[in-house]
Amino acid sequence: MKQFFKYVFATIIGVLLCLVIFTFVVLGLISSARSDKKTEVEANSVLRLSLDYAIKERTSSNPLSGIPFLNLSVKKTPGLNEILASIKRAKTDDNIKGIYLDESYMLSGQATSEEIRNALLDFKKSGKFVLAYGEIYTQGAYYLASVADKIYLNPKGIFEFRGFHSQYTFFKGALEKLGIEAQVIKVGTFKSAVEPFILDKMSEPNRLQVNSYLGSLYDYFLTGISKSRKLNKDSLFNIANNLRIKYPEDALKYKLIDGLKYKDEILDELKTRTGKDKDETVNMVELSDYVQPNEDQEKGSSNSRIAIVYASGDIGGGEGDDNSIGSEGISKAIRKARMDKKVKAVVLRINSPGGSSLASDVLWREVMLTKKVKPIIVSMGDVAASGGYYMACAADSIFAQPNTITGSIGIFAILPNMQNFLNQKLGVTFDGVKTGKFADLGDVTRPLNPAERAILQDQVNRGYLDFTSAVATGRKKTQKYIDSIGQGRVWTGSQALKIGLVDRLGSINDAIRSAAAKAKIKDYQLVAYPEQKSLFENFGSGLASEAKTYMVKQELGESYKYYEELKTILKFNGTQMRLPYTLDIR
């Protein structure tokens, strides 16, 4: 009996502890929700931007954001939408005297960086200053910082300026050791998504396309820095090519920065610029505090709206979330915008390497239907390739940044043959019966026979014909021409403009203005889709997901990206319209 009461008492204590923990978390959520109110900005303030995180297209409704609990606190990380809106507001805010770009790393893609960089250039037209400081400047971080009036580096810091490189991981040797064969069916000379599983190095067509788009990206990178820093582009190329910058003093010598300073000296300069005495504190406003959620939605006529549909991540079935495109969720969002009479035009913001060909086609259909009743303009982010381009091609107009990655018009399927692995490595064998010749088509415990391979190849061929036909119709080109620039080849936004895959180079705001012009409206509100879940709707799933992601990242560190790639591969189901690889340009 004594033991029984001991267990009962322990259970009660455990339940009470859980209730206490839950109460604190909920209070934190409520506090976080209330913290969204507008921050009072003092006169002579400086807006601090620290963008050392992977910037999403829009700020997510994160239930863990700002809750310091069990060391799982997730700092508030404004999305691109709120970063751009905040910089725009700071331009006319009399209390903001300048922007302090406090950065070392730029973890987001190049098109995202381009959007922010252009916003900073526009901010400078106000006559206010932009000052950049870093202890380490990666090339991506420096590209963003190069627009600043003054760029400073820590005297003992690191300055990377050596050219771009892109490296890919090949699994053929590992699969052979495991006794696993990757059975590949594809269309497209350049559709190299399958190469990591069947080769141990890049094919020549793949090397050709990577050299082409990497060269285009690098040329644009050097051009931007050349213009901002008033330096000769060829000189910049030679500086990087010969690794002239090995130490901080070299960066100063070649005029890529304006000085070597410690943080206290930076703060002193900010005090001088804002009229503060040496013994006073700089009025520093953090971006996350300066953000005013949904500020663009509070302006304009509510009877005339432009819907921005955010589609980010791999394309698959189902609802999806902030990090993935679910054909059901995004098609529902496009449909809702199409049927809303107050919505006069739609801007579809795509940041996706592609994914399921079936899901991509479902989304293409919704774009086609929308185009028949109201303008729909596509704005491409860092990547809008393969399935991401398929859903874009039916739009009235397509905007991309010069350094957007797009194209990759191709299709493939991979079916593993695990017979040797299961039989010889694990000692597992299989046997069974079937009522039809192809009843077990797709069985991974044996290799494909010629008839089965022919069936799958025919399906992939048909998928490619559907893809090129959709692009030809949408872009008003011949299917033969689209095939000539397709074949799975990857292009930059600048290259895509020349070959007719996009209409204009520009930002998401350019796409919004174009949508308004096409809809013939001047006074309008912006409304975002899909609608994000409320704080408490998102609480359960969001808490578990964020906690799991946090712990895996902490455990794996730099190797987390390989974990993410493996998860993506395991999701392959059916034919795929997907970018050949995860681009990691450094």
N, C-alpha and C positions, 0 to 999 in steps of 0.2 A: 504493500500500500504506500509506503514511504517513497519507493521508487516511482510509483505511478504519479504521486503528487509532484515529485521533482520534475518529471517530464512535462506535466501539465503546466507547472510554473514556468519552465523554460520556454514552452510554446507561447505562453501569454507574453512573456518578456520579448520574445522574438517578434510577435505580432505588433506589440507596442512600439518597438524600435522601427519596424517597417513603416508604421503609421507616422512616427515622428519624422523619419527620413522623407517620406512622401510629402508630408506637410511642408517641410523646408523647401523641397524641390518646387512644389506648387507655388509657394510664396515667392520663390525666386523667379518663376515664370511670370507671375503677376507683376512683380517689380520690374522685370525685363520689359513686359508689355507697356507698363506705364512710362518707362524710360524713353519711349518713342516720341514723347512730347518735344516740342521745339526747344533747342538750347539757346539761351540768351548769350549773344556774342558781344563781348566788351569792345570798346573802341580800340583801334590800333592793334588788332589781333592778327595772328598769322595762322593760316590753315595748313596743318601738317598732313602730308600724304605719305603713308608707308604702305607700299603695295607688294609686300613680300609674301603673297599668298596666291593661290590659283583663283583668279577672278572669274566668277560665274557671270552669265549674261544678265541675270537679275538677282537681287538679294533674296536669299531663301528664307522662309519662315522657319528658323531653326529653334526648336524648343530648348536646346541647351545653351543657346547664345547668351553669354554674359553671366552664367550661373556658376559661381566658384564653389563647386561641390565635388569632393573626393578627387580633386585634381583633374577633373574632366571638363573644366571650364573651356568653352569654345569662344574665342574672342569674336566680337561682331565684325563680320567681313562684308562690307558693302559690295553689291554686285556692280557690273559695268553701268547699268542704268542709273544707279544712284551716284556713282562716282562722277559720271558725265554731268548729271543734273546739279551736283554740288559745285563742281568747277564753274559751271555756267552761272549759278547763283552768286558765287563768290566774286565773279567779275564785276557785278553791279552792287555788291554789298559794301557800303561805305565803311563798315567796321573791319573788313578784311583788307589789310594793306599788302598782302603778298602770300605766296605759297611756298612752303618749305618742303621740298621733295627729299625725304629722309629714307634713302633706299640703298640697298646693295645688290639685291636679287630681283629678278623679274621672272616669276614662275609661270606667267600666263603666255599665251601664244602671241605671235607677232601682230596679227590684225587687232587683237585687243589692245596691245601696246600702242598701235597706231591710232586707235580711237582716242585714247587718253592723251597721247602726244599732241594730236590735233586740237583737242580741247584746251590744252595748256597754251598752245600757240594762239588760240583765240583769246584766252584769258589775258595774255600779254598785251593785246591791243588796247586794254584799258589803261595801260601805263603802269600797272602794278608789277611788282617784281616776282620772279620765280628763282629760288635759290636751291641748288642741289648739293647734297653731301652724302658721302658713303665711305665706309671703311673698306668695302670690297665692291668693285664694279664689275659685274659680269657684262658681257656684250649687250645682252638684252636690257639690263638696267641702265647702261650708259646710253644706249640709243634713246631711251625715254628721257634721260637727264640732259641730253645734248641740246634740248630746247631752252634750258635754263639760262638766265642772264649771267649767273656765276655758277661754276661747277667746282666743288672742292673735294679733295681726297685726303683721307687720314695720312699723315707723313710716313707711317709704317704700313700703309694699306696695300691692297692688291688691285691691279688694274688689268683686266683681260681685254686684249685687242689683238686677235691672231687669226681671224677668218672663221668661217662656218665649217662645221663638219657634222655629218649625220651617220650614225652607226646602227647596224641592224643585227639582231640575234638570230642565229640559225640553229635549228633543233634536229637536223637530219642525223647527225652522229649519235645524239642521245636516243632518238627513236630506234636507230639500228641496234644499239646496245640492248634496248628493251625488247627488241623483236616486234616493233610496231611499224607498219607500213602506212604512209599517208597516201590514200588513193585520191588523186586530184582530177577534177573535171572542170575545165575553165574555157572562157572565150576571152581573147585579148592578148596580144603580144606583150603588152606592158602590165597586164594584170598580175602583179607579182606578190599578191597577198599569200599565195600558196608556196612561194619560194623557201621560206624558212623551214618548211617541212620536207622538202624534196631536194634541196641544194645545201651546200656548205659555204657558198659565197654568192654574191650578186650575179645575176645573169647580165649579159652585155646590154640587152634592151633596157633592163632596169637601171643599170649604171648610167646609160645615156640619159634617161629621163631624170634621174636624181641630179646628175651634173647640170642639166638644163634648168630645173626649177630652183635648185640650190644657188646656182649662179645668178638667177633672176632675183632671188631674195637678197643675196649678198650685195648685188649692184644697187638695189633700192636702199638697203641699209647704209651703204657708203654715201649714196647721193643725199640722203636725209642729213647725215652728220656733216657732210661737206657744206650743205646749204646753211645749217644752223651755226656751225663754227667758223664759216667762211674760210674753209681749207680746201685745197685742191684734191679732187677725188682720187686721182692717180697717186698722189703723195700718200693719201690715207691707205690705199691698197698696198703700196710699198712698205709703209710702216708696219702693217699687219703681216704682210708676206715674209718680211725679214725679222719679225719679232723684235722690232726696235724698242718696244716698251717692256722692260723687264722689272723696273723699279718705279716707285712713285715719281721720282725726279724726272724720269723719261717722259711720263705723261705730261708733265708740266713743260718740259723742253719742247715737245712737239705740239704744244698748244691745244691739246685735247682737254685739258682742265685749266682752271684759272688760279689755283693755289693749293698748297698743302697745309691743312689746318686740323687741329684737334677740335673735339666737340665743343669745348668751352669757348673756343675762338669763334666758332659758328654762332653760338648763342649770343656772343658779344656783338657780332655783326647784325644779327637779327634785332637786337636791342637798339642799335644805332639806326637801322632802317625804320624802326617803328617809334623812334623818339623816346626810348627808355634810357634811364640812367644805368650805369654799370652795376649798381647794387640792387636794381629792380629785376623783376622776373618777366620774361617774355609771355605775353598773352597768347598761349598756344592752344588752338582749337583742333581736336582730333577729328578726322574725317567721319568716324563712326558717330560722333556726337553732333556733327554739323548737318548730317543727313536729315532731310525731311521726307519721310516715306510718302510716296504717292503724290509728291508735289505737282507733278505735271498733270495729274488727274483732277486737280482742284481748279485748273484754269480752263477757259474757253466755254463754249456752249455745250450743254449736256445733250442737246438734241442732235448735234453733229459730232460723231466720234470716229476716231481712227483706232482700230484694234491692233495691238501688237501681240502676235502669237509667238511665244518663245519655244523653240524646238532645239534642245541641246542634248548631246550624247549619242550613244549607239541606238540604232533603230531596231525595234522589236515589237512583238505583240503586247497586248494588255494596256494598262493605264499609263505605265511609265512614272517618272518622278522628275525632280529638278535636275537629275544627272543622267537621265535616259529618255529617249523618245518612244513612248508607247503609241502604237498606231490607233488604239482605241481612244486614249486620252487626248492626243493632239488632233485627231480627226473630229472628235467631239467639240474641241475648242474652236477649230476652224468653222465647223458647222454652226456653232452658236453665234459666232461673229457674222457669218453669212446671213443668218435668219433674223438678226437684230436690226430692225429698220433704222435705229439711231446710229448704227455703225455704217459709215459711208464708204470706208475703204479699209483694207487689211494690209498690215506689214507683217510678213512671215520672216522672223529672225532665225536663221539656221546656223547652228554650230555643231556639225556632225560629220564623222568619218563614214557614215553609212551603216549598213547592217542587213537585216532580213529583206530580201527582194519582195516578198509578199507584203510585208508591212510598208515598205517604201511605195509600192503600187497603190495601196489603200490611201496613203497620204496624198499621192499624186492626183488621185481621183477627186479628193476634196478640194485641192487647189483648182482643178479644172472646173468643177461645179461653181466655185466661188467666182472665178474669172467671168463667168457668164452673167453674173448679176451685179458685181461691183468690182472696182479695181483691187488687185492684189499684187503687192510689190514684195520682192524677196530682198532681204539684207543678209549678206553672208558674213559670218564671223571669222574666227581663225581657220576653220575647216568647213567646207560644204562640198563633200566629195562623194562619188559613187551614189549610194542611196540618198545621201544628202543632196546631191545635185539632181537626182531623179525627181524628188519632190519639189524642187525649185523650177524645173524647166518649163512648167506650164504657166508660170506667172506672167503678168503683163510686162514686167520689167525686173531685171536682176542687177543689184548693186553688190560690188565686192570691194574689199580693200586691195591695193596693189600686192600686199603680201598675204592675202588669203590663199589657202590651198584648196583647189577645186578640181573638177573634171573626174578622172578615174572612171570613165564610162565603160564598165565591164562587169562580168559576173562569173562566179565560181562556186564550186561545191567541194567539200573535203569529206571523205568517209574513211575513217581509220580501219585498217585490217589488223586485228589484234590476235590473230590465230597463233602465231609463234610465241607471242608474249604469254598468252593464256596456257597454251599447251606445253611449251618448253620451259618457260620461266616459272610458272606457277603449278604446272601439272594438272590443269583444269581442262577437261574435254567436254564436248557437247554432241548431242545426237537428238533427232526428232523426226517428225513426219509433217507433211504439208499437203494441202489439197489443190494447190495451184503451182504452176511452174515458177512464178515470181512472188509467191506468197511471203518469202523471207527476204525480199529485196531490201537492202540496207542493213542486213545483219553484220555486225562488226566482228563476229567470231570466225569469219572466213573471208577470202578475197572475192572481189567481184569477178563474175565470168564475163566473157566478151559481149554477150547479149545484154547483160545488165548494164555494163559500162556504156554501151551504145544508147540505151534508154536514157540514162542520166545525161550523157553528152547532148542528146537531142533536146532534153528539157533545158539545159544550160544555154544551148544555141537559141532556142525559142525565147528564153528570157532576155538574151542579148538583143535579139531582133526587136522585141517589145521595147526595150530600153532605148535603143537608137531611134526607133520610130517615134517614141514619145518626145525625145529631144528634138528630132527633126521637125516635128509638128509645132512644138512650142517655140523653137528658135527660127522657124521659117527657113529651114535649110533642107537640102536633099539628104536622104538617109545614107547615101554613099559618102557624102562629105562628112557627116557625123561619124561614120565608121572610120574614116581616115584620121580624124582627130581623137577618136575614141580608143578602142583597143586597150582600155584600162589605163591610159596615160594620164599622169598627174600634171596639172598646170598651176602656175601662180595666177593671182587675179589680173596682173598686168598682161600676162600671156593670154589668159582667157578672153580679155577684152579684144585683143588683136585677132583672135580666131573666131569670135562671135559667140562664145559661151556665156558671156555676161554683157550687159548693156552700158554700164557706167561704173567708174571707180568712185567710191564715196562711202560715207559713214551711215550708221543707222538713222541719224537725224536727216541726212540727205534723202534716204529712202522714205522717211515720214513726210518730208516736204513734197516729194514727188507724188506720193499717194494722195496728199491733200490737193495738189494741183490737178491730178487726174480726176479726182472726185469733185473738183470745182468748189472747194470749201476753204475758207480762211480762218473762221472762228470755230475751233473744235477742241474736244478733250481727248486725251489718250487713255485707253483702257487696256489692261494687260490680261492675256490668257495664256495657259489655263489658269483659272482662279486658284490661288494658293490656299491650302488648308489653313483654318484658323489655328491659333495657338494650341487650343485644347484638343482639336481634331488631330493635330499632328503630334501631340504629346507622346502617346505610347510608342508608335512606330518610330518617330523621330528620335526619341530618347535611346531606344535600343540600337538603332542604326548608327547614330553619332557616337555612342559609347563604343560600339564594336569597331567602327572605322578608326577612332582615336587610338584604341589599344593595339590594333594591327599595325597602324603607322608607327607607333612608338616602338613596337617590337622589331619591325622590318626595316625601318629607316629608309635609306636610299633604295632598298630592294622592293619597296612597296609597289613601284611602277610595274615590276615584273609579275607581282601577285595580281595586279589589276589586269594585265595583259592575259594571264592565264585564265582568269575568270571570264574574260571576253571570249576567248577561244572555246571554252567549255559551253558557252551559250549558243555556239553556231548550230543552227537548225534549219535544214533546207538550203536552197541556193542563197548566196550572199552577194550583195552589192556593197562592198566595203573597201575602204582605203587599204592599200597594200600593207601598211604597217603603222605603228604608232610613231608619229613624227616627233623627234626630240632633237631639235637643231640647236647647237651650242656654239 
